[in-house]
């Protein structure tokens, strides 16, 4: 089934567009495209964004590993390093702190007609991508190789079936979400 989809590029684009629209709609309905909600999160006053992201992590983690278990998906983790995480975190953090949006919420906010996201966000993404593309050869030869940990995953590291990690981790996140709700966060 997926091999057929892999060969149909137009269908992939349509599915990507529909999935993106659904994702943007859910972000908007959850309040994550509202600058004030994001600012509240950055000020540690509104935990809506964290709850949305934790819910997405739980859903995605279980969904991807379920698809893998029934043979409808294959996982190909990209190799990583501490240096790559530092560079990515800095780029993401500067953009997020400056404008109050991440790439996903920028797209949702643009869809709602927010000009700060359309101008500042889209321009910021293009500038950030341009800076990274320009500096990439130098960064790749130096800091991005620092602390290389390859394509290791927790199940590989622990030498256990992926469900031995997914189930307790998802359960822990669910407990955290319940606690956050009861604590009024």
N, C-alpha and C positions, 0 to 999 in steps of 0.2 A: 504494500500500500504506500509506504513512505518513499520507496524507490520511484514509483510512478509520479508522486508529487515532486520529487527532486528533479525530475526531467521536465516539469511543466512550470517554467519561470513565470508566465503570466498569472497562473493560478496562485503561485507563491506570493506575487505582488498583491493580488486581490485579498488573499487571506491575511497578509501582513497589514494591509490598509484596514480591513474589518477589525482585526485584533487591536490595532492602534486606536481606532475609534472607540471600541469597547473599553480599552484601558483608559483613554482620556475621559470618557463618560464616568467611569468608576472613580477616577481621581477627582473629577469635578463634584460628583455626588457626595464623596467623602469629605470634601472641603479642602483638599490638598492643592488646589489651584488658586486658592485665596491667599493673597500676600499676607493678610493679617494672621491667618492660621499658621503660615510658615514662620512669620516673625515671632508669633507666640511660642512656637516650638524652639526657635533659636534662643529665646529668652527663658526657656524652661517653664513656661506658663500654660501652654496648650500642647497636649500630648497626642493630638489627633494624627499627626503625620507618623509618629512612631507606631501607633496602633495599626494604622493602615499598612505600613511597611512590614511589621511583624506578621500581620494576617497574610500579606502577599508571600512572605518567606515560607510560612507554614503551607499555604496552598501550593505554591510552586515546588517546594521540596517534595511534598507527598506526590503531587501530580507527575513531576518528572521521573521520580523513582518508580512510580506505578507504571508509567509508560515504558520505562526501561525493563521492568520485570516481565511485562507481557510481550516484549520484543518490538514495540512500536517506536522506540527511541534508543539511540546510542549516545553515550556521553563521551565527549572528547575534551577534557579540561585543558586549557592553555597553560603552558608553563608560566610560573610567576616568580617574583622576587620581592624582597623587602624594598629595594630601590624603586621598582615599578609601582608598588603600593604607595610609597612616599610621593612620587611625582603625580600619580593619579589623584591621591588625596589632596595634595596642595592645589592642583588645578580645579578639582571639584569644589573644595572648600572655599577658595578665593571667589569663585563664581557664585556659589551659594550664599556666602556671607555678604557679597557686594550687592546682589540683586534680590536675593530671597527666593530664588527658584532653583530647582535642579532641572536637568534636561527634560525629564518626563513631565514635570509640572509646568515648564515653559511651554511645551507643546499644548498642554491642556488650557493654559491661560491664554495663549495665542488664539486657540479655537473659541474662547469666550470673548475675544476682542480686546483683551488688556494690552494697551499700547506699550507699557513698560516691559512686558514680556516679549512683545513683537519686536520692538526696537532694541532694547537693552539685552534681552535674552538671546535673540537670534544673532545679533551682531557680536555679542560676547562669545557665543559658541563658535562662530566663524573666526574671531580673533584668537581664541584659545586653541582651536584646531590648527590655525596657521602658525602660531608660535610653536606648538608641539611639533608640527611637521618640519619646521625650520630647524629646531634644536634636536630633533630625534636622532640623527646620526651621531652627534656628540654624546647625547644622553645614553644611547644604546651601548656605546663603547665604554661608558664609565659607570655612572650611578645606577643605571637600570639593571646591571649585572650583579650589583651588590646584594648579597644574601639570597642567591638563587635557591629556590626550593622546588623547582621543577613542576610536574603536573600531579603532585601528591594530593590525595584527598583524605579526609579523616578515616573512612572505611579502609583505604589502602594502608594508611599509617598504623591503624589499630589491627589490621589483618582480620577484619570481620565482614560479614555480609552488610550491605548498605543499610538494610532495615534496622540493624542493631545500633546504628547511629541516628537514622532518620526518626524513628519512633520516640526514643527518649528526648531528642532535641525538640521535636514538635510538641511533645507533651510539656516540656519545660517552658516553651514559648507560650503555650496555651495557659499554663498556670500563671505566668508573668502577666499576660493580658487580663486574666480574671482579677489578679491582684491590683493591676492598674485601675480597672473599672471600679472595684470596691474601695480603693483609696481615693477615688474621685479625680484621678489624673486624666 
